[in-house]
Amino acid sequence: MEHVQRMGDDQAGFSVTFDATTATVRVRAWGFMSPEVAGAFGILVRDSCRISPKRSALVMDMTEIKPMRDEGQGSFRILMDALPSLHMSSTTVLVTSQLVKLQLLRIANQSAAKGYLRFA
């Protein structure tokens, strides 16, 4: 059974899905998010991970996201700071843009999540 939450529209936003069959929280982000949508990202993903069973995997598909403004970076940091306490079995971030990868890696390395992420 899957539970899906989505914010934004077809141009920019994100979705969070929990797949109980594979015990995986799947996040997909796309476009250049508005401050409101970007600000909700980290909180909604964090809260979705908190209610998932312990040792679930977190997979974030960031292949279609544009570089993040301050609101998006701050929101990603909220998630990164909470990551160690979420007890995920693994956290994988899928990226294609080197700029986005550098942004996310910098935020992760300056947070409590340093060493918790794997980029693919």
ChimeraX attribute file (.defattr): number of C-alpha atoms within 10 A of each C-alpha:
attribute: neighborCount
match mode: 1-to-1
recipient: residues
	/A:1	8
	/A:2	12
	/A:3	11
	/A:4	13
	/A:5	13
	/A:6	16
	/A:7	18
	/A:8	17
	/A:9	12
	/A:10	9
	/A:11	9
	/A:12	18
	/A:13	20
	/A:14	25
	/A:15	19
	/A:16	23
	/A:17	19
	/A:18	23
	/A:19	17
	/A:20	14
	/A:21	8
	/A:22	10
	/A:23	18
	/A:24	23
	/A:25	25
	/A:26	20
	/A:27	22
	/A:28	19
	/A:29	23
	/A:30	19
	/A:31	19
	/A:32	18
	/A:33	25
	/A:34	15
	/A:35	14
	/A:36	12
	/A:37	20
	/A:38	26
	/A:39	20
	/A:40	16
	/A:41	27
	/A:42	22
	/A:43	17
	/A:44	19
	/A:45	24
	/A:46	19
	/A:47	13
	/A:48	20
	/A:49	26
	/A:50	17
	/A:51	10
	/A:52	20
	/A:53	15
	/A:54	13
	/A:55	14
	/A:56	22
	/A:57	22
	/A:58	23
	/A:59	20
	/A:60	20
	/A:61	20
	/A:62	21
	/A:63	17
	/A:64	17
	/A:65	20
	/A:66	16
	/A:67	19
	/A:68	21
	/A:69	14
	/A:70	12
	/A:71	18
	/A:72	22
	/A:73	19
	/A:74	17
	/A:75	22
	/A:76	24
	/A:77	23
	/A:78	20
	/A:79	23
	/A:80	24
	/A:81	19
	/A:82	19
	/A:83	23
	/A:84	14
	/A:85	11
	/A:86	20
	/A:87	16
	/A:88	21
	/A:89	13
	/A:90	14
	/A:91	18
	/A:92	16
	/A:93	19
	/A:94	16
	/A:95	18
	/A:96	14
	/A:97	15
	/A:98	10
	/A:99	13
	/A:100	18
	/A:101	19
	/A:102	12
	/A:103	15
	/A:104	23
	/A:105	18
	/A:106	14
	/A:107	20
	/A:108	21
	/A:109	15
	/A:110	13
	/A:111	17
	/A:112	18
	/A:113	19
	/A:114	16
	/A:115	11
	/A:116	16
	/A:117	19
	/A:118	12
	/A:119	13
	/A:120	10
